Amino acid sequence: MKTTLRIQSDRFLINDALVYSELPHVPSAYHGLLLNARMIQGIFDDAQAPERFCRYGKNFDAVQNTEELIAALPQWYQYGLRAVTVGFQGGGPCFTIDNETIDNNPYSPDGTVISPAYLERMEKIIRAADALGMVVIVSLFYGSQTRFLQDDKAVMQAVKTAANWLRDQGFTNIILEIANEHDIVCYQRHPILYTEKGIVTLIEIAQRESGGIPVGCSGTGGYFDFDIANASDVILIHGNDQSRQQFYNLIQKAKAVVPQKPIICNEDSQAISRLAVAMREGISWGYYNNMTKQEPPVYWEITKGEDEFFCMRMAELLGIQRPKLPLKEQFYLQGLEAQMVYEGKRWIRLASLYPEKIDYVEFYREGQLVGRAYDDPFMLNSIGSNWLQKPFPEKLFPGESWSAKVYLTDGTVVETNTVLSEKTQE
């Protein structure tokens, strides 16, 4: 292995050097952080009906999906990304297909076996990340997919099986996440995953069976438990549905753990205003775009708009030199791309490079006001969350004009426009 991750107090070292210390213009306060992105569907498959994921202008193939993520990693690395979260049980296509209808589970019912095909794809990603100097946060369990494990004993066995495999491959560039948001209701079928006491037990199993791989476990946005944090090697938190002040308060809870441990937010949203909060407070932040990066088949490259703006902000904070964008190019009307339509539905929002500078956004269809958004990320038909929204309720047609008026806090108004492509795919 080329990349070895090590922990020193609340900081990360790669090959015995604080992360980012090799870059010439990174402020020393950011040395040892591990900026990351949720690429949870990196080894995704569906044993039930994979053909339904042939959409968004692409055919779905599990191996191709993994290879495309691997091909995109160097793009993300050059902007400063140093870790990705990939799940053995993936994540939910939040907007389109019920996860309860998907079979993306690699574990046998008793937890003793992991599908060789899933292991092969996971190994490819870990080794590709290793070659670049990147870390993979390997997540073991995801919500409703745990329904395929027969009981708590099977869950414990699956942790042991996965930890033993990770150990036996000799991987030195990984962090192990027991479960993604263990406190959500669908984990109730397995008390060992749903309860704090159970998670502590699973963390201890993973630590023992992995041979020293750092272990943690996340909860929902704003959730924090001191027993889990004390048992963890890495404190994993989520920023979903948190205001910037609430996110700050959550970070302070995690920083109160003694002795100090590194804190990683490995899921928040595309609300990149939280990136600056995290870095100012000395913790690592995780970009999460549940449309461009969690709806298979995924476009793993840095797509225009939210992905691009996150990368530019990350590079800016790290002192990585990038061309400055003119004001008008700092905004992008997201969700109207030709391929991003499902069953006639579109999820429309305003991507921005500096969302902190926006007061509110107005959305117009054919010159008619259809809604306003006041919170980052600026989503049309937000349902009170920074990561979830309803689709636009009406079918759109090629040739339609859409625009967003962006009202900045300094009084400036910027308008961005787009016309639906004639190549719109249903």
ZINORTA-V160096 format. One record per helix or strand. SS is the DSSP state (helix for helix, strand for strand). FROM is the first residue (numbers start at 1). TO is the last residue. Records with the same first field share a line. If there is no record, write none. Layout:
# ZINORTA-V160096
SS: FROM-TO / FROM-TO
This chain:
# ZINORTA-V160096
strand: 5-8 / 11-14 / 17-18 / 36-38 / 83-87 / 107-107 / 114-114 / 135-142 / 174-180 / 214-216 / 235-238 / 263-267 / 284-284 / 286-287 / 331-334 / 342-342 / 345-345 / 349-352 / 358-365 / 368-373 / 378-379 / 382-382 / 389-389 / 401-408 / 413-419
helix: 28-30 / 50-53 / 62-78 / 99-101 / 116-132 / 143-148 / 152-168 / 185-189 / 191-194 / 196-210 / 226-231 / 244-255 / 273-280 / 306-318 / 327-330 / 355-357
